Amino acid sequence: MMTTKERFDSLLVSPHLPFILALLAFILTLPSLWVGFQFDDYLLEQTVLESSDAVTAIHDMFIFMDGDALQAKKYMEVGTYPWFTLPEGKNAFWRPLSALTHWLDFTFLPNQPAIMHAENTLWFALSVLIVSLFYREILPAPVAGLAALLFTVDDAHGYAVGWISNRNGLMSFAFGALSLLFYHRYMLHRKMTLLIGSAACFALSIFSAEAGLAVAGYLVAYILVFYKFSKKHWLTLFPHLLVFGIWSYFYRLGDFGGWGTSYIDPVHEPISFLWAAIERISIQSLALFFHPPAEFYPFVTDAWLKTLWMGMGIGLLIFLGLNVYPLIRHDKNLQFLSAGAGLSLLLNSSSLPANRLLFFAGVGGFAILSSFLWNEKPGWLKRPLWVVHLFMAALLLPVTSLSPRLFGNIENAVLNASIKPTVILVSAPSAFHADFFSLLRVRNGADAPERVWYLGAGLSPMKVERIGDNILVIHALDGYISGFDAVFRGAHHPMQIGEVVNFSGLKITVQELTRDGRPRTVSFDFAESLSSKNYQWLIWRDAQFIEWQVPAVGETIEIK
């Protein structure tokens, strides 16, 4: 009779394992079917409904800020963008293939979020299948099986699967992994159809999302490790280079990209990108191997804590280098996967740290981790790593796949809120709560205010002082523009003391900055008395917007 360990070992080498893991991935992320629509999902729906045709909808689907300062100021005026937005900022992405799937969904399956989530889970299952097959061809059987298992149950994948809008990342990864698999087979068997297939899948990957560029990191690492500077082997990447050239041409022709926000274009802002990459790679690496969710890092405002977090990430990389080197020193496959993971992290450093960006890095990361765990050499770190990456991860994946609903789900709060012509959100978890306020009310047939002004500073405690009949001064202890509010203005484009933002009916002045250059104390000078019947004052309490009584002149109120 087989022991539990023998059964486990047998499973890892089973030819059916890739299909078993794909089914497991689908089952573990089934809770995402109950997430519904969240945040950007509504924007995708709105784009489809308001576009005159499919081509326009697909083109505009992922343009959130187009760099038009005049248009941005109009959006700031009505509250679609917060007051601290960089008007010239750009968050515009060309993802035609994934956009096509959303157009099909919202055109032929409107108001069916469960079906859309099921599509995401299927893309994830397909990704697991492809990665499992790839591991089998490049790692020893037990290690390959373990790496595939760890990749499958990694709870960092949950949020990406559970958010409809992130399908672009899932599709990009699935096609990217298939491109890598085909390329490896081509280098072994030299069949031209495999090279063409690899280039075609690379095209499908980057036309799904720019995150697919991470595939290039693995392809470059493959040549560097196995063939070093052999020109004839570098030429095998020419079809991929041609695909990249075509994609890049149309990407620039359409004026897509990121500038001035948390999305940093390495072409337009290379220095800012490199500085951000150092920080983001360390945070992403820590999230990949030791679990603190990378999404939490942007919400940290304390300089010492941020330095500690980043230092831990850098320390981890050094620690891994010292401990993994004996494993990879004579193993070119692991050298390739390690280098590919590192380059993929670099190529995906344009965006704020987030677990949803760890798919490509996870391919190399879990190969390294499984090799370390399977190695017979004893080590004190092995047991906690088994617990974290196998048992804890498998329990957490269903939860993280449901987590977009836990962090979003603002529709009921918006619909239940009282409104007047001008709604003023004194506090809310993020600027996005103001961004989607009117959109959600219109979507549900409810009256919408003329404008929604967001005075809050995310999760920061605030002191609100009324210094005149129509003037509030807000002191945000942790400062403004934290968390994902940075998508409206990047740290490399800070505001200045004395900077003024003028709306019709409101003048905003920055009076004090935090040490890292974010607004801390801001005055809001309204055109009307704060007691005006045109103003509806709201604060966020217990996942609802409730009415707020403005303080008397000279009074200060704390909001936590």
N, C-alpha and C positions, 0 to 999 in steps of 0.2 A: 504494500500500500504506500502510495506517494505521500511524502510530507508536504506541508504547506509551502515550504521553500522550493521543493522540487516542482510542485504545481506552478508556482510563480515563474520559476526558471523555464519551465516548459512553455508557458504562455508567451514569454518574451521571444522565443524562437519560433513560435507557431507561424506558418505561412498565412494564417487567417487573421493575424494580429492587426494589420492595417485596417481591415474592414471592421473588426471588433472595436477598435479605437474610434473609428469614424462614427459608428453607432453610439458609442459612449459619449462622444463629444456632443452629438445631437441630443441625447437624453439629458445630459447634465445642464444643457443650456435651454431646455424647454421652458423653465420659468419665465424666460424673456417674452414668451407669447402674451403675457399679461402686463407688459410694460406700457403698452399704448403709445400714443404720440408724445414726444418730449422735445421741447426747445426747437432746434433746427429743423426737426421734422415738419413743423408748421410752416417754416419758410419754404421748404421744398414743395409742399402742397400748394402754397400761395403762388409760387413761381409757375407751376403747371396750370393753375386755374386762371391766372392773369395773362399768360402768354398767348399770343395770337396763333401760334403753331408749335409743332413739336420741336423744330429746329431751334427756334428762339428759346423755348423752355430749357432744352438741353444745354444750350450755350450759356444761359444765365443762371442755371441751377445753383452753382456754388460761388456766385459773385455776391459777397456780403458787403464789401466796401470797395468801390471801384476807383478810388483816388481822385474823384471829382470833388474838390473842396466846396464849391457852391452847393452842390446837391447834398453833401454831407451836412452843411450848416442848416439846410432846410430840415433834414432828418433830426438834427440836434434840437432844433426849435420845437418840434412836436414830440420829442422824447424817444424816437426810434433809436437814436444814438444818445449816450449820456453826454453831459456837458464837458467832460474832460477828454472827449474824442479828439484825436489828431485829424483835422478835416482832410488833409492830404493823404491820410493813411489808406493802405490798400490791403484787402484780404479777398483776392479774386483768384479762383482756381478753375482750371479746365479739366473736367473729369467726364468726358462725353459718354463713355461706356456705362459707368455706374449711373450717370444721370439718366440714361435711356431706361434703365430698369425702374427708376423712380417715376419717370414719365408714364411708363406702362402701368405701374401700380396705381398712381393717382388718377389715371385716365380710365382704366378698366376695373380697378378694384378700390374705388374710393371708400374711405371710412372703414377699411378692413386692416387695421394695424396688426392683428394677429397673423394674418397671411404674410404680411411684409416682414414681420419678425421671423416667421418660419423660413422665409427665404434666407435671412441672415444665418440662421442656425445651419441650414444646408450648405451655405458657402463655408462656414466654419468646419463642418464635417468633411467637406471636400478638401479643405486645406490640410486637415489632420491626415487624411488618406494619402495625399501627395507627399507630405513631409515624412510620413512613416515609410513610404516606398523609397524615398531619397535616402533616409538613414540606412535602410537595409543594404543599399548599394555602396555605402561609403564607410560604414562602421561594422565591427564584428557583431554577429547576430544578437547576443544577449545585451550588449551595450546599445545597439540600434533599437531594440525593443524597449529598453528602459528609457532611452531618450525620447522615443515617440510617446510613451506613456506619460512622462513628465510634461512634455509639450501639450498633450491633450488635456490634462487636468489643471494646467496652470491657470489659477484664478485671475491673473492679470488680463486674460482674454475676455473675461465676462462682460465688462462694460462695453467693449467694442462690439460684441455680438448682440448685446441687449439694446443697442441704440440704432434705430433704422438708418439715421443719417450717416452712420459709420460704415455702411455697406461698401462704400468706395474702398476703404482700407482692407476689408475682407476679400473683396474681389481682386484688388491689386496684389495682395499676398498670395492668394491661390494661384493666380496666373504667374506670379513671380517665382514661386516655388516650383511650378511645373517647368518654367523656363530653365531653372537651375538643374532640374532632374534631366531634361532633354540634353542640356549642354554636357553634363557629366557623361551621359551615355554616348554622345557624339565623340567625346574625347577618347572613349574606350573602343568604340566600334567604327568610327570614321564613316558613318552613313550621313550623306548630305541632308537627307530628309530630317534627321534629328537636329541638325544645326538650324535648318529653316524653321523647324518647329520651335526651337528655343527662342529664336529671334521673334517669331510671331507671338509667342506667349509673353515675351518681354514687351512687345507693342501693346498687347491686351492689358498687361499690368500697368504700364504708365498711362495708358488712355483711360484706365479706371481711376487712378489717383497718382499724383506725383510721388507718393510714398514708394511706388514701385521702382524708383531710381535706386533704392537700396539693393536691388538685384545686382546692379553694376558693381557694388562693393564685393560681392561674392565672386563675380566673374573675374574681376581684376585680381582678387586674392588667389583664385584658382590658378591663373597663369603664373603669378609671382612665385607661388609656393612650389608648383610642380614643374614649371618650365623656365622660371626666372626670366631671362631677357631674350629668349628665343623668338626671333621676328616672325617665323612662320606660325608659331602658336599664337602670338599676339594678333596675327591677321585673322584668326578664327573669330575674333570679336568684331570684325568689320560689319557683319549684318546687324549686330546690336547697335553699333555706332551709327549706322545709317538710320536705323529706327529712331534713335535718340535725336539725330539731326532733324528728321522730319517733325517729330513731336516738338522739339525745341523751337523750330521755325514757326509753327502754328501757335505755340504757346506765347511767343513774343509778339507775333502778328496780332493776336487778340488782346495784347496788353495785360496778360494775366500775371499773377505773382503776388508777393507780399512786400510791403514797405511801410516802415514807421510804426508797426504794431508788434505784437508778440511773434508774428510770423516774419522771419527775417530772410530775405532773399540773398543767398550767398553771392550772386552776381552783382546786385545793386549795392549791397552793404556788406562787403567781404570782411572787414575788420570787426564789425558788430557781430557778424555770424560766427567768426572764429572764437571771440570771447564768450559768446553764448554757448557755443558747442562744448567748450571745456566744462562749463557748469552743467549743461544738460546731459552730456554723456556720463558724467559721474553720478547724477541723480538717476538716470535710466538704468545704469549698471546695478546700482544698489537695489532698485525696484525689481530687477530681473532675478537677482540671486537671493535677496534677503527681505523682500516683501513690503517695505513701507511704500504704499501706493505713490507713484510719481505725481499723480494729480494733486496730492496734498501740498507738495512743495511750493507752488505759486501762491498758496495762501499764507505761507510763513512770512511774517514781516519783520521779525526780530533779526537783526544783522548777525548776532552771535549764533543764533540757532541755525540760520541759513548757512553760515560758515561751517558750523559743526556738521550739518547734513551733507554739505558738499565735500567736506573733508573726509567724512566716513565713506563717501562714494569713491574718492580718490584712493583712500586707504585700502578699500576693498579691491580695487584694480591692482594695486601693488601686491596685496596679499595673494590674490589669485595668480598673479604672474609668478610669484615665488613658489607657490604650491602646485601650480599646474605645469610649470616648465618641465619638471622631470617626466610628466606624462606625455607631453607633446614634442619633446626634444627629438625623438626618433620616429615620430608618427606624423607624416606629412598630411594625412587626412585631418587630423586635429589641428595642425598648424593652419591649414586652409580655412577650416571652420572658425577658428579663433580670429584670424585676420578678417574674415568675411563679416563676422559679428561686429567687430570694432568699426570697420568701414561703413557698415549699414547704420550703426548708431550715428556716425558722423553725417552721413547723407540724410538722415532723418532728424537733424538737429535744428531745422528751420522753425519748428513748432515748439510750444511750451511742453515741458516734460509731461508725459501721460502714458499710462500702461497700454493704451491702445496702439502705441507706436512700437511695442516690443515684439511683434510677431517675427519680423525678419531677424532681429538680434537673437531671439529665442532659438532659432534654428541652430546657430553655433553655440549659444549659451548652454542649451540643454545637452548638446553632444559632449561638451566639456564636463558638465556636471555629472552626467551619467557615467562617463569614463572615470571620473574621480570616485564616485560612489561604488562602482563595480570593481575598482582596483583592490587587490587583496591587502595592500599595505594599510595597517590600522591608522585611525586618526580620530581625534576627539570631536571633530566637526561633522563627521559623517552622520551620526545619529540625529542631531538637530536638523540637518539638511534633509534626511529622509522624512522626518516628521513634517517639516515645513512644505516641502515640494511634492509630497505624495499624499499624505493623509489630510493635512490641513488644507492644501490646495483643492483636493477633490471635494471637500466639504464646503469650501467657500465659493467654488465656481458657480453653482446654481444661484447663490446669493448675489454675487457680483453681476451675473447676467440679468438679475432683476433690479440691480441698483440704479439704473437710470430713472426708474419710477420713484425710488426713494429720494433721489436728489432733485428730481424735477417735479412733475405732477402739480403744476401751478394753476391749471385750468379752472378748477373749482374755486380756488381762492380769488381769481380774477373775476369770475362770473358773480360771485357773492359780494364783491366789493361795492360800496356806495360810490357814486360818481357825481361830479359837477363838470362844468366846461373845462376846468383845469384840475387835474388830479396831481397831487404832490405826494410822492412816496418819500417820506422822511427816512425810512429805513426799509431795507429788503436785503436778502442774502446776496444779490448781485444786480448789476445793471440790466441783466437780461429780463428780470422781472418787470421792469418798465418797458423794455424793448418789445415784449410780447403782449403787453397789457391790452392795447387797442386791437391788435390783430386777433387775439383770442375772443374778445367780445364780439367783434364783427363776424368772425367765423361761426359763432353760436347764435347769431341773430340778435344780440343784445346791443343796446345803445353804447356808443364809444365816446369818450371825452375828446375834446378838441386837441388836447395835448396832455402828456404825462411827463412831469419833471421829476427826475430822480435825484434826491439830495443825499441819499445814503452812501455809506462807505463799506459796502459788503458786510462782513462779519465783525467789523471793528466796533468796539464800544464808542459812543459819541456823547459829547456834551453840547446841547443845543441852547444857545443864549439868544434872547430877543433884546436887541439894543435899541430898537425904535419901533414905530408903529408898523413899518413895512420891511424891517431888516432882521434876518437871522444870521447868527454866526455859529458855524458848526466846527467843533474841534473833534476830529477823528483820532482817537488814541493811536491806532495802528496805521493811519493814513488811508488815502484813497488809492484807487487803481491797484488793488491786490487781487489775488486769485485770477480767474479768467476774464476779469474786467480789462486785463492787459491786452486783450485782442483789439481794444479800441485805441490804445496808445502804448507803445513799447517803452521800456525803461531807457532806451538809448535816444529817446526824444522827450525829455522831461519838460514839465511846465516850469515857469519861473515865478518867483515872488513878485506880486504886483500884476501878474498877467490877468487880463480881463476877458471874460466871455460874455457877449451881449446877445440876449434874445429880445424879442418884442415883449416887454412886460417883465423882464428879469435881467439883472446885471449880476454877474458872478465874478468875485475877485479872490485870487489866491493870496493868502496872507502869511502862510507859514508852510515850510516843506519838512518832510522827514529827512533823516540822514542820507537816505538813498534817492532823494530828489522827488518824492511823490507829495502831492498836496496833503497837508495835515489840517490846517485851519483855513476855512473858506467862508466868505461872507456872501449872502444871498439877498440882494436888494430888489424887492418886488415893486412893481408899478402901483399896486393897490395895497390897501391895508391887509395885514395877514388875516384879519377877520372877515375879509370879503366873502360874499355869498357865492362868488365864482370859483372859490378854492375849496377843494375837497382834500383834507389832510389825512393821510393814512400811514400806519406803521405795520410792520410784520410781526405777528404774534401767533405762536402755535399753528404755523402753516396757514395762516389766514391774514388778510388785510383788514385791520380794524381802524375805526375812526380815531383820530388823535386831536387832542385839544392843544392849540398853540399856547405857549406860555405868555404870561403878562410881560409888559415891558420891564426890563431889568431882571427878569427871572431866568434861571438856568435849569434845564431838565436833562437828566442823564438817561440815555437809551442804551441798553445792553443787549 
